[in-house]
């Protein structure tokens, strides 16, 4: 026997107007709409910044974000929590954000950096519906753009001339300095260079997409001097690996004295040491990168090609690297008819 839908009717003795059965709920919904409170907001009212940050960092890691980028996000969000004592996402607001970015009366440049990194995370949470109002969008930090001059050829030669290439540490550091100068690579990229990226016979280095900030593969030439320094460093590095009883290395070109891949923080400390030792102020990695860009410009390369060599996303970024003084501009424009 086939099943049939139960349809027996009962006489209740009264009639029910079902149109108002959800009357009270409707009033509640109307009230919530008037207050612009959504179901998502109710769910997120007790969501902590800490737990959401952990989830966000996990997502970014799966998406292939750089460790340095994720570390910066984590640092500033946690600092924001500590300074403002705000722990719930629902409690984040414009006043607390301003309190954080201006903490310790830092320079406007530092304020802008803090705001930029905070905005990166907040915009993601806003797009995901975790935060309902983009209270940060109205905050603007105006900074007078300081002209930063790149390192010069003379400064690089003075620095290299002060190093003892019979010392492993100074040979390694000198090779890193020269590689920066000849290819304009960022310090983070230099630290990730492996022997697979080098073709010493052809005098080429091919930076992998994973080592570059914008994930763009790039091949650039190197000089005979740099080729010799890299070859020498490779031989000495084998001794460092053997001394530390490391049978299989990571393939990184630049190693610490403990045979670990060189880290940006460690090299930055070395840069500070060399600045104090030589009296050279303009030899930091950023200055060397700017000097590389200016050297290419002085040798006749076009801005688009320089932008390609620097692995910039836009030419606008490249133009900020090129210190062109007013005399150069006048000389160039006088030749235009």
C-alpha positions as CSV (number, residue, x, y, z in Angstrom):
1,X,0.0,0.0,0.0
2,X,1.5,3.3,-1.1
3,X,2.0,6.1,1.5
4,X,-0.3,9.1,1.4
5,X,0.2,12.5,2.9
6,X,-1.7,12.9,6.2
7,X,-4.6,15.3,5.6
8,X,-7.2,14.8,8.3
9,X,-8.8,18.0,9.5
10,X,-9.8,18.8,13.0
11,X,-12.4,21.1,14.4
12,X,-10.7,23.4,16.9
13,X,-13.7,25.5,17.8
14,X,-11.7,28.8,17.2
15,X,-9.9,30.5,14.4
16,X,-6.3,31.6,14.4
17,X,-5.0,34.7,12.5
18,X,-1.5,33.5,11.5
19,X,-0.6,36.8,9.9
20,X,0.7,38.1,13.2
21,X,2.3,34.9,14.5
22,X,5.7,36.5,13.9
23,X,4.6,39.9,14.9
24,X,7.1,40.3,17.7
25,X,9.9,38.9,15.6
26,X,9.1,41.3,12.8
27,X,9.3,44.2,15.2
28,X,12.7,43.0,16.4
29,X,13.9,42.7,12.8
30,X,12.7,46.1,12.0
31,X,14.5,47.5,15.0
32,X,17.7,45.8,14.0
33,X,17.4,47.2,10.5
34,X,16.8,50.7,11.8
35,X,20.0,50.4,13.9
36,X,21.8,48.9,10.9
37,X,22.7,45.9,12.8
38,X,23.0,42.7,10.8
39,X,23.0,39.0,11.7
40,X,26.7,39.0,10.9
41,X,27.3,41.8,13.5
42,X,25.5,39.8,16.1
43,X,27.6,36.8,15.4
44,X,30.8,38.9,15.5
45,X,30.0,40.9,18.6
46,X,32.2,38.6,20.8
47,X,34.8,37.7,18.2
48,X,38.3,38.5,19.5
49,X,40.9,40.2,17.5
50,X,43.4,37.5,18.5
51,X,41.4,34.6,17.2
52,X,40.5,36.3,13.9
53,X,44.1,37.4,13.4
54,X,45.2,33.8,13.7
55,X,42.7,32.7,11.1
56,X,43.7,35.5,8.8
57,X,47.4,34.7,9.0
58,X,46.6,31.1,8.2
59,X,44.6,32.1,5.1
60,X,47.4,34.4,4.0
61,X,50.0,31.7,4.3
62,X,47.8,29.4,2.1
63,X,47.6,32.2,-0.4
64,X,51.4,32.4,-0.6
65,X,52.0,35.7,1.3
66,X,55.6,36.4,2.3
67,X,56.6,35.6,5.9
68,X,57.9,39.1,6.4
69,X,54.5,40.6,5.3
70,X,52.6,38.3,7.6
71,X,55.0,39.1,10.5
72,X,54.4,42.8,10.0
73,X,50.6,42.4,10.1
74,X,50.9,40.3,13.2
75,X,53.2,42.8,14.9
76,X,51.1,45.8,14.4
77,X,47.7,44.2,15.2
78,X,49.2,42.8,18.5
79,X,50.8,46.2,19.3
80,X,47.4,47.9,18.6
81,X,45.7,45.5,21.1
82,X,48.4,46.1,23.8
83,X,48.4,49.9,23.5
84,X,44.7,50.4,23.2
85,X,43.6,47.5,25.4
86,X,41.0,46.7,22.7
87,X,40.5,42.9,22.4
88,X,37.2,42.5,20.6
89,X,36.7,43.3,16.9
90,X,33.4,45.0,17.7
91,X,35.2,47.5,19.9
92,X,37.7,48.6,17.2
93,X,37.0,52.2,16.2
94,X,38.6,55.3,14.7
95,X,39.7,56.8,18.1
96,X,41.6,53.6,19.1
97,X,43.3,53.4,15.7
98,X,44.4,57.0,16.0
99,X,45.7,56.4,19.5
100,X,47.8,53.5,18.2
101,X,49.3,55.2,15.1
102,X,50.3,58.2,17.1
103,X,51.6,56.3,20.1
104,X,54.9,57.7,21.5
105,X,54.5,60.8,19.3
106,X,56.3,59.1,16.4
107,X,57.2,60.8,13.1
108,X,54.5,61.2,10.5
109,X,56.3,58.7,8.3
110,X,56.1,56.1,11.0
111,X,52.4,56.9,11.5
112,X,51.8,56.4,7.9
113,X,53.5,53.0,7.9
114,X,51.4,51.9,10.9
115,X,48.2,53.0,9.3
116,X,49.1,51.3,6.0
117,X,49.7,47.9,7.7
118,X,46.6,48.2,9.9
119,X,44.5,49.1,6.9
120,X,45.6,46.1,5.0
121,X,44.2,43.8,7.7
122,X,41.1,45.9,8.4
123,X,40.2,46.1,4.7
124,X,40.3,42.3,4.5
125,X,38.0,41.9,7.5
126,X,35.7,44.5,6.1
127,X,35.4,42.7,2.7
128,X,34.7,39.4,4.7
129,X,31.9,41.1,6.6
130,X,33.8,40.8,9.9
131,X,33.8,44.5,10.4
132,X,30.7,46.4,9.2
133,X,32.0,50.0,9.0
134,X,35.3,51.2,7.4
135,X,36.1,53.7,10.1
136,X,39.7,53.9,9.0
137,X,38.9,55.1,5.4
138,X,38.8,58.8,6.5
139,X,42.2,58.8,8.2
140,X,44.9,60.4,6.1
141,X,48.5,61.0,7.1
142,X,50.2,63.7,5.1
143,X,54.0,63.5,4.9
144,X,56.4,65.8,3.1
145,X,58.3,63.4,0.7
146,X,61.9,63.5,1.7
147,X,64.3,63.1,-1.3
148,X,66.4,60.0,-0.6
149,X,69.7,60.0,-2.5
150,X,71.1,56.6,-3.5
151,X,74.5,55.3,-2.7
152,X,77.3,56.3,-5.1
153,X,79.9,54.2,-6.9
154,X,82.6,55.9,-4.7
155,X,80.8,54.9,-1.5
156,X,80.5,51.3,-2.6
157,X,84.1,51.1,-3.6
158,X,85.2,52.7,-0.3
159,X,83.0,50.1,1.6
160,X,84.4,47.1,-0.4
161,X,87.9,48.5,0.0
162,X,87.6,48.4,3.8
163,X,86.7,44.7,3.9
164,X,89.1,41.8,4.6
165,X,88.2,39.2,2.0
166,X,90.4,36.6,3.8
167,X,87.7,36.7,6.5
168,X,84.6,34.5,5.8
169,X,82.1,37.0,7.3
170,X,83.5,40.0,5.5
171,X,83.8,38.1,2.2
172,X,80.2,37.1,2.5
173,X,79.1,40.6,3.4
174,X,81.1,42.2,0.6
175,X,79.6,39.7,-1.9
176,X,76.1,40.6,-0.7
177,X,76.8,44.3,-1.0
178,X,78.2,43.9,-4.5
179,X,75.2,41.8,-5.6
180,X,72.8,44.4,-4.3
181,X,74.8,47.1,-6.2
182,X,74.9,45.2,-9.5
183,X,71.3,43.9,-9.5
184,X,69.4,46.2,-7.3
185,X,67.7,43.3,-5.5
186,X,66.0,43.8,-2.1
187,X,67.8,42.5,1.0
188,X,65.1,39.9,1.5
189,X,65.7,38.6,-2.0
190,X,69.5,38.6,-1.6
191,X,69.2,36.4,1.6
192,X,67.2,33.8,-0.4
193,X,69.7,33.4,-3.3
194,X,70.6,29.8,-3.9
195,X,73.2,28.2,-6.2
196,X,70.5,27.1,-8.5
197,X,69.8,30.7,-9.4
198,X,73.5,31.3,-10.5
199,X,75.0,30.6,-13.9
200,X,78.6,31.7,-13.2
201,X,79.8,30.6,-16.7
202,X,77.3,32.9,-18.4
203,X,77.6,35.5,-15.6
204,X,73.9,35.5,-14.9
205,X,71.6,35.4,-11.9
206,X,68.0,34.4,-12.2
207,X,65.9,35.4,-9.2
208,X,63.0,33.0,-8.7
209,X,59.5,34.3,-8.3
210,X,59.4,32.9,-4.8
211,X,62.4,35.1,-3.8
212,X,61.0,38.3,-5.3
213,X,58.5,40.6,-3.6
214,X,56.1,40.6,-6.6
215,X,56.7,36.9,-7.5
216,X,58.2,37.9,-10.9
217,X,61.0,35.9,-12.3
218,X,64.0,38.1,-13.3
219,X,67.4,37.4,-14.9
220,X,70.2,39.9,-14.7
221,X,73.9,40.0,-15.6
222,X,76.8,40.1,-13.1
223,X,80.4,41.3,-13.4
224,X,83.6,39.3,-13.6
225,X,84.5,40.6,-10.2
226,X,81.2,39.4,-8.6
227,X,81.6,36.1,-10.4
228,X,85.1,35.6,-8.8
229,X,83.7,36.6,-5.3
230,X,80.8,34.2,-5.6
231,X,83.1,31.4,-6.7
232,X,85.5,32.0,-3.8
233,X,82.6,32.3,-1.3
234,X,81.2,28.9,-2.5
235,X,84.5,27.2,-1.7
236,X,84.8,28.9,1.8
237,X,81.2,28.1,2.5
238,X,81.9,24.4,2.1
239,X,84.4,24.7,4.9
240,X,81.8,26.4,7.1
241,X,79.3,23.5,6.4
242,X,81.9,20.9,7.3
243,X,83.0,22.8,10.4
244,X,79.4,22.8,11.6
245,X,79.0,19.1,10.6
246,X,76.3,19.9,8.1
247,X,76.3,17.2,5.4
248,X,73.5,18.5,3.2
249,X,73.1,22.3,3.1
250,X,70.0,24.3,2.0
251,X,71.7,25.5,-1.2
252,X,71.7,29.1,0.0
253,X,74.7,31.1,-1.1
254,X,74.9,33.4,1.9
255,X,75.3,31.6,5.2
256,X,75.9,32.6,8.8
257,X,79.0,31.3,10.7
258,X,76.7,28.6,12.1
259,X,75.9,27.5,8.5
260,X,72.3,28.8,8.7
261,X,70.8,30.8,5.8
262,X,71.6,34.5,6.3
263,X,68.7,36.5,7.7
264,X,67.8,40.1,6.9
265,X,67.9,41.2,10.5
266,X,71.4,39.8,10.9
267,X,72.7,41.5,7.9
268,X,71.1,44.8,8.9
269,X,73.2,44.6,12.1
270,X,76.3,44.1,10.0
271,X,75.4,47.1,7.9
272,X,75.2,49.2,11.1
273,X,78.6,47.9,12.1
274,X,80.2,48.9,8.8
275,X,78.6,52.3,8.9
276,X,80.2,53.0,12.2
277,X,83.5,51.5,11.1
278,X,83.8,53.4,7.8
279,X,81.9,56.6,8.6
280,X,79.7,56.0,5.5
281,X,76.1,57.0,6.1
282,X,74.5,56.0,2.8
283,X,75.3,52.3,2.5
284,X,72.1,50.7,3.7
285,X,70.2,48.2,1.4
286,X,67.6,50.8,0.4
287,X,70.3,53.4,-0.5
288,X,72.2,50.8,-2.5
289,X,69.0,49.9,-4.4
290,X,68.3,53.5,-5.2
291,X,71.9,54.0,-6.3
292,X,71.5,51.0,-8.6
293,X,68.5,52.7,-10.2
294,X,70.2,56.0,-10.6
295,X,73.3,54.3,-12.2
296,X,71.1,52.7,-14.8
297,X,69.4,56.0,-15.5
298,X,72.8,57.8,-15.9
299,X,73.9,55.0,-18.3
300,X,70.9,55.8,-20.6
301,X,68.4,53.1,-19.6
302,X,64.7,54.2,-19.9
303,X,62.5,54.4,-16.9
304,X,60.4,51.4,-18.0
305,X,63.5,49.2,-18.2
306,X,64.7,50.4,-14.8
307,X,61.3,49.6,-13.4
308,X,61.6,46.1,-14.8
309,X,65.1,45.7,-13.3
310,X,63.8,46.9,-9.9
311,X,60.8,44.5,-10.2
312,X,58.4,47.4,-9.5
313,X,54.7,47.0,-10.1
314,X,54.4,50.6,-11.4
315,X,56.7,53.2,-13.0
316,X,55.4,55.7,-10.4
317,X,57.3,53.7,-7.7
318,X,60.4,53.7,-9.9
319,X,60.4,57.5,-10.3
320,X,60.5,57.9,-6.6
321,X,63.8,56.0,-6.6
322,X,65.4,58.2,-9.2
323,X,66.9,61.3,-7.6
324,X,66.8,63.8,-10.5
325,X,67.9,67.3,-9.4
326,X,66.7,70.5,-11.0
327,X,69.9,71.0,-13.0
328,X,69.5,67.7,-14.7
329,X,65.9,68.6,-15.6
330,X,67.0,71.9,-17.0
331,X,69.8,70.4,-19.1
332,X,67.5,67.7,-20.5
333,X,64.7,70.2,-21.4
334,X,67.0,72.7,-23.1
335,X,67.7,70.0,-25.7
336,X,64.0,69.8,-26.6
337,X,63.0,71.9,-29.6
